[in-house]
Amino acid sequence: MNKYAIPEMLDWCRKLGYEPKDFDAFRPIHIAGTKGKGSTSAMVSSILSQYKSGSMKKIGLYTSPHLRFVRERIQIDNQPLSEEKFTRYFFETWDALEAAAEEAGHPNPQDPSTKPVYFRFLTLMAFHAFLKEQVHTAVIECGIGGEYDSTNVLANPSVTGITSLGIDHTAMLGDAIEEIAWHKGGILKPDVPAYTVQQADSALEILEQRAKERNTKLHITKPHIDFDNFRLGLDADFQKINAGLAIHIAATHLNNIKEPPSLHPSMLHQGSLPPEFISGLQQVRWPGRCEIRHEQNLTWYIDGGHTLESIALTGSWFASRILPQPATKESRIATEKPTSQPIEANPTSTMTNSDVQPARSSEPLLQKTRVLIFNQQVRSAPPLARSLHALLSSALSTPQPFTHVVFCTNTTFREQGFSPDL
């Protein structure tokens, strides 16, 4: 990733027949960050979906990586593209690039060099699909960084957002938080509203410098007081930080497109959230992030934390779910109105717990079988595993927070190997 990345991506766009201004048609929302950018993007999309009766008939969502299949990356109305549509837009993109190579006199238009690398191709395909599907708003998550990211060909986003920053992808972004902040701040655009969350002082200083360079103002968000009165679909305390960012991004976008005309971001500080915002935050699902699945006598806790900061949050979330917790307003209501349905909330680590009492019981925690399934692909696993063990040992007051641990790899096939992208 370097200064040639965006000119190269623009060249690929033109080979497909598009200029950056063409992407203004799906009124993009651009989100970068180290931690929580996928969750925040999903929250924004879920909130906006509550307003589909107005001028937003279709809402696009482009994220990475995928959890099970590549179609998850390109969604419309919070559903992955169908196999039929994915195939259609894949080959429209593929064939257009080969046609451009042939027109340019390439000796072999079918050669792999006539197509961009994996993420660039999927970004082109997503933008092409959103235009063909006449998407009215699209939430676009950066891949890596921001300044040189393939998605940063968006010239006029409606609003930009930067989630929590941390140390990751150091080979491309640098190993200092200030370097990473510089890259993430690259998505800021002149006169386009920009939001972030509370950051380390040095990172925030860089982001504010970048905002000044880009002639825009950076606003710092925080969780809304209403978050204590209902349960987020992504039910973890740290997700409230992402939700605080998401509501400001969504409100700003709705204000920009005058839908509804009475909603202005400043209104978020003047009382309760609009019911549409609450519904969107309650209904959001993001598999593999703070995800809980129930089976008979078994509960799965699944999260994809993969940095030291995020693995600590994963551990805190898991501990909070199995340790007794003070009753909240919502839990008291739930107790008064029993239901047989399990509570659902939307991976580096998967934890199972067969403690028989509810996660928020007032009774003492009973130690039974608790299993950690730990997977790591390209980052150093020992520091992450040690951090998770130390946090849970302290939180659960035991040197052995798990009765069993399974370490697994991503090697799909013993002989053929695997591709981390696929």
C-alpha positions in Angstrom: 0.0 0.0 0.0 1.6 3.2 -1.2 0.8 6.5 -3.0 0.2 4.6 -6.2 -2.6 2.5 -4.8 -5.4 5.0 -5.4 -4.3 6.0 -9.0 -4.1 2.3 -9.8 -7.6 1.7 -8.3 -9.0 4.7 -10.3 -7.5 3.1 -13.4 -9.3 -0.1 -12.7 -12.5 1.8 -12.2 -12.2 3.5 -15.6 -11.5 0.1 -17.2 -14.9 -0.9 -15.8 -16.4 2.2 -17.2 -16.7 4.3 -14.0 -15.4 7.6 -12.7 -15.4 8.3 -8.9 -18.4 10.7 -9.3 -20.5 7.8 -10.6 -20.3 6.3 -7.1 -22.1 9.3 -5.7 -25.3 7.7 -7.0 -25.4 5.3 -4.0 -24.7 8.0 -1.5 -21.9 6.2 0.3 -21.1 6.2 4.0 -17.4 5.5 4.5 -16.1 3.8 7.7 -12.5 3.1 8.7 -10.9 2.0 12.0 -9.0 -0.9 13.6 -11.6 -2.3 15.9 -15.4 -2.3 15.5 -15.7 -1.0 11.9 -17.6 -4.0 10.8 -20.0 -3.9 13.8 -20.4 -0.1 13.3 -21.2 -0.6 9.6 -23.8 -3.2 10.4 -25.4 -1.0 13.0 -25.6 1.9 10.6 -27.1 -0.3 8.0 -29.6 -1.7 10.4 -30.7 1.7 11.6 -31.1 3.0 8.1 -33.2 0.0 7.2 -35.8 1.3 9.6 -36.4 4.2 7.2 -36.9 2.2 4.0 -40.4 3.5 3.5 -38.9 6.9 2.5 -36.3 7.6 -0.1 -34.1 4.6 0.8 -35.7 1.7 -1.0 -32.4 -0.3 -1.0 -29.5 -0.2 1.3 -26.1 -1.6 0.4 -23.4 -2.9 2.8 -19.8 -3.7 1.8 -17.6 -5.3 4.5 -14.6 -7.6 4.9 -13.6 -10.3 5.6 -16.4 -12.8 5.2 -17.0 -15.5 7.8 -18.4 -18.4 5.8 -18.8 -17.4 2.1 -17.7 -14.5 0.0 -21.2 -13.3 -0.8 -21.5 -12.0 2.8 -19.2 -9.1 1.8 -21.8 -7.6 -0.6 -25.2 -7.2 1.0 -28.4 -5.4 0.0 -31.0 -4.8 2.8 -28.8 -6.7 5.2 -28.8 -9.9 3.1 -25.9 -11.3 1.1 -26.2 -11.2 -2.7 -27.9 -14.2 -4.0 -25.8 -16.8 -5.8 -27.4 -15.8 -9.1 -26.7 -12.1 -8.6 -23.2 -12.6 -7.3 -22.4 -14.7 -10.4 -23.9 -12.1 -12.7 -22.0 -9.2 -11.3 -18.8 -11.2 -11.0 -18.7 -12.0 -14.6 -19.9 -8.6 -15.7 -16.9 -7.2 -13.9 -14.5 -9.9 -15.1 -15.7 -9.6 -18.8 -15.5 -5.8 -18.8 -11.9 -5.9 -17.6 -11.0 -8.4 -20.3 -12.7 -6.3 -22.9 -10.8 -3.2 -21.7 -7.5 -5.2 -22.0 -8.4 -6.3 -25.5 -9.3 -2.8 -26.5 -5.9 -1.6 -25.1 -4.1 -4.1 -27.3 -3.1 -6.6 -24.6 -1.7 -9.7 -26.3 -3.7 -12.0 -23.9 -6.8 -10.3 -22.4 -7.5 -13.5 -20.4 -4.2 -13.2 -18.6 -4.5 -12.8 -14.8 -2.6 -9.5 -15.0 -5.7 -8.0 -16.7 -7.6 -8.1 -13.4 -6.8 -6.5 -10.1 -5.9 -8.4 -6.9 -8.7 -10.1 -4.8 -9.8 -7.2 -2.6 -9.7 -4.6 -5.4 -11.7 -6.9 -7.6 -14.4 -7.4 -5.0 -14.5 -3.6 -4.3 -15.0 -2.9 -8.0 -17.7 -5.7 -8.2 -19.5 -4.3 -5.1 -19.7 -0.8 -6.4 -20.8 -2.1 -9.8 -23.5 -4.3 -8.1 -24.8 -1.3 -6.0 -25.1 0.8 -9.2 -26.8 -1.9 -11.2 -29.2 -2.6 -8.2 -29.9 1.1 -7.9 -29.0 1.1 -4.2 -30.1 4.3 -2.6 -27.5 4.3 0.2 -24.4 2.1 0.7 -22.3 1.7 3.9 -18.7 1.0 2.8 -16.2 -0.4 5.3 -12.5 0.1 4.6 -10.4 -3.0 4.1 -7.0 -2.0 5.5 -6.0 1.6 6.5 -7.9 4.3 4.7 -5.6 6.7 2.8 -4.5 4.0 0.3 -7.4 1.6 0.7 -9.2 0.5 -2.4 -12.5 1.9 -1.1 -11.0 5.4 -0.9 -11.9 6.2 -4.5 -15.2 7.5 -3.0 -14.9 11.2 -3.7 -18.1 12.5 -2.1 -19.3 10.4 0.8 -22.3 11.5 2.8 -20.5 11.1 6.1 -17.3 9.4 7.3 -16.6 7.6 10.6 -13.5 6.2 12.3 -13.8 3.5 14.9 -11.4 2.7 17.8 -7.8 2.5 16.7 -5.2 0.0 17.7 -2.0 -1.7 16.5 -2.7 -4.1 13.6 -1.5 -4.7 10.0 1.8 -3.1 11.0 3.6 -4.3 7.8 1.4 -2.0 5.8 0.3 0.7 8.3 3.3 1.0 10.6 3.8 -0.1 14.2 2.9 3.2 15.9 -0.6 4.4 16.7 0.2 7.8 15.2 1.1 6.1 11.8 -2.1 4.1 11.9 -4.2 7.1 12.7 -2.7 8.9 9.7 -3.8 6.1 7.4 -7.3 5.9 8.9 -7.7 9.7 8.6 -7.2 9.4 4.9 -10.9 8.8 4.3 -11.8 12.3 5.6 -13.1 14.5 2.8 -13.5 18.3 2.4 -16.7 19.6 4.0 -17.9 16.0 4.7 -19.1 15.5 8.3 -16.7 13.2 10.2 -17.0 11.3 13.4 -14.8 9.2 15.6 -14.8 7.8 19.2 -12.5 8.6 22.0 -9.0 7.7 21.1 -5.5 7.8 22.6 -4.4 11.4 22.8 -1.6 11.0 20.2 -4.0 9.2 17.8 -6.7 11.8 18.2 -4.2 14.6 17.6 -3.2 13.1 14.3 -6.9 12.6 13.3 -7.6 16.2 14.1 -4.6 17.3 12.0 -5.9 15.2 9.1 -9.4 16.7 9.5 -7.9 20.2 9.4 -5.9 19.3 6.3 -9.1 18.1 4.6 -11.1 21.1 5.6 -13.6 19.3 7.8 -14.4 19.1 11.5 -14.0 15.9 13.4 -16.6 15.2 16.1 -16.0 12.8 19.0 -19.0 10.6 19.9 -19.8 8.7 23.1 -22.5 6.1 24.1 -26.0 7.5 24.4 -27.7 7.3 27.8 -30.5 5.3 26.3 -28.2 2.4 25.8 -28.8 1.5 29.4 -32.5 1.0 28.8 -32.5 -1.7 26.1 -30.3 -4.5 24.9 -28.1 -4.0 21.8 -28.3 -6.7 19.2 -24.5 -6.9 19.6 -24.8 -7.3 23.4 -21.4 -6.3 24.9 -20.4 -3.2 26.8 -17.7 -2.2 24.3 -20.3 -2.3 21.5 -21.9 0.7 23.1 -18.9 2.7 21.9 -19.6 1.5 18.3 -23.3 2.2 18.7 -22.6 5.7 19.9 -20.6 6.3 16.7 -23.3 4.5 14.5 -26.2 6.7 15.7 -24.3 9.9 14.8 -23.3 8.6 11.4 -26.9 7.4 10.7 -28.4 10.7 11.9 -26.0 12.8 9.8 -26.8 10.8 6.7 -30.5 11.0 7.3 -30.2 14.7 7.7 -28.1 15.0 4.6 -30.8 13.3 2.5 -33.7 15.0 4.3 -35.1 11.7 5.5 -36.8 12.3 7.9 -36.5 16.1 7.5 -37.0 16.7 11.3 -33.9 14.6 12.4 -30.7 16.5 13.0 -27.6 14.9 14.7 -27.8 17.5 17.5 -31.2 16.0 18.5 -29.4 12.9 19.7 -28.3 14.9 22.8 -31.8 16.2 23.6 -33.4 13.1 25.1 -34.5 9.7 24.0 -33.4 8.1 20.8 -35.9 7.8 17.9 -37.7 4.5 18.1 -36.3 3.6 14.6 -32.8 3.9 16.0 -33.6 1.7 19.0 -35.2 -0.9 16.7 -32.2 -0.8 14.4 -29.7 -1.3 17.3 -31.8 -4.1 18.8 -32.2 -6.0 15.5 -28.6 -5.8 14.2 -26.9 -9.1 13.8 -23.2 -9.5 13.0 -22.1 -13.2 13.0 -18.9 -14.0 14.8 -19.0 -10.7 16.8 -20.3 -11.1 20.4 -22.4 -13.9 19.0 -24.2 -16.3 21.4 -25.7 -19.6 20.2 -27.7 -22.0 22.4 -27.9 -25.7 22.2 -29.2 -28.2 24.7 -27.0 -27.9 27.8 -24.5 -25.9 25.8 -23.9 -22.3 25.1 -21.5 -21.0 22.4 -19.8 -17.6 22.8 -18.2 -16.6 19.5 -16.1 -13.5 18.8 -13.4 -12.6 16.2 -11.2 -10.4 18.4 -7.7 -10.6 16.9 -5.6 -7.8 18.5 -4.4 -7.4 22.1 -7.0 -4.7 22.7 -9.9 -6.6 21.1 -9.0 -10.0 22.7 -9.2 -8.2 26.1 -12.7 -7.0 25.2 -13.7 -10.4 24.1 -12.6 -11.8 27.4 -14.5 -9.1 29.3 -17.6 -9.8 27.3 -17.4 -13.6 28.0 -16.8 -13.0 31.7 -19.8 -10.6 31.9 -22.0 -13.2 30.3 -21.3 -16.0 32.8 -20.7 -14.0 36.0 -23.7 -12.8 38.1 -24.6 -9.3 37.1 -26.8 -6.6 38.8 -30.3 -6.5 37.4 -30.9 -3.9 34.7 -34.2 -2.3 33.8 -34.5 -4.6 30.8 -33.6 -7.7 32.7 -36.2 -6.9 35.3 -38.8 -6.6 32.6 -37.6 -9.9 31.1 -38.0 -11.6 34.5 -41.5 -10.4 34.8 -42.3 -11.6 31.3 -40.6 -15.1 31.0 -39.9 -16.5 27.5 -38.7 -19.9 26.4 -36.7 -18.3 23.6 -32.9 -17.9 24.1 -31.5 -14.4 24.1 -29.7 -13.9 20.8 -27.0 -11.4 20.2 -24.8 -10.9 17.4 -13.4 -15.7 15.3 -10.5 -15.8 16.9 -11.9 -17.5 19.9 -15.0 -19.6 20.5 -15.9 -20.4 24.1 -18.5 -22.9 25.3 -20.0 -23.0 28.8 -22.2 -25.7 30.3 -22.9 -23.9 33.6 -26.5 -24.7 34.1 -27.7 -21.4 35.6 -28.6 -18.3 33.5 -25.7 -16.0 32.6 -27.0 -13.3 34.8 -28.2 -15.3 37.7 -27.9 -14.0 41.2 -26.8 -17.4 42.4 -23.1 -18.3 42.8 -21.3 -19.3 39.6 -21.1 -23.1 39.3 -17.8 -24.4 37.8 -18.5 -27.0 35.1 -17.1 -27.9 31.7 -15.9 -24.8 29.9 -14.0 -25.1 26.6 -12.0 -22.6 24.6 -11.6 -23.2 20.9 -8.8 -20.8 19.8 -7.9 -20.1 16.2 -5.4 -17.6 14.8 -4.4 -17.2 11.2 -1.6 -14.7 10.5 -0.9 -12.9 13.8 1.2 -14.0 16.7 -1.1 -16.3 18.8 0.8 -16.7 22.1 0.4 -13.1 23.3 -3.3 -13.2 22.4 -3.8 -16.5 24.2 -1.9 -15.3 27.3 -3.8 -12.1 27.4 -7.2 -13.9 27.3 -6.0 -16.4 30.0 -4.8 -13.6 32.3 -8.0 -11.6 32.0 -10.3 -14.5 32.5 -8.2 -15.9 35.4 -8.6 -12.6 37.2 -12.3 -12.1 36.3 -13.3 -15.7 37.3 -10.9 -15.9 40.3 -9.4 -19.1 39.1 -6.0 -20.0 37.5 -7.8 -22.4 35.2 -10.7 -20.5 33.5 -11.2 -23.4 31.0 -11.4 -27.1 31.6 -10.4 -27.9 28.1 -8.6 -25.9 25.3 -8.5 -26.7 21.6 -6.1 -24.9 19.3 -6.9 -25.1 15.6 -5.5 -23.8 12.3 -7.1 -22.6 9.1 -5.5 -25.3 6.9 -8.6 -26.5 5.0 -6.9 -29.2 3.0 -3.9 -31.3 4.2 -2.3 -31.6 0.8 -3.6 -28.6 -1.2 -3.3 -26.1 1.6 -5.5 -23.1 1.8 -5.9 -19.4 0.9 -6.5 -17.0 3.8 -8.6 -14.8 1.5 -11.0 -17.5 0.6 
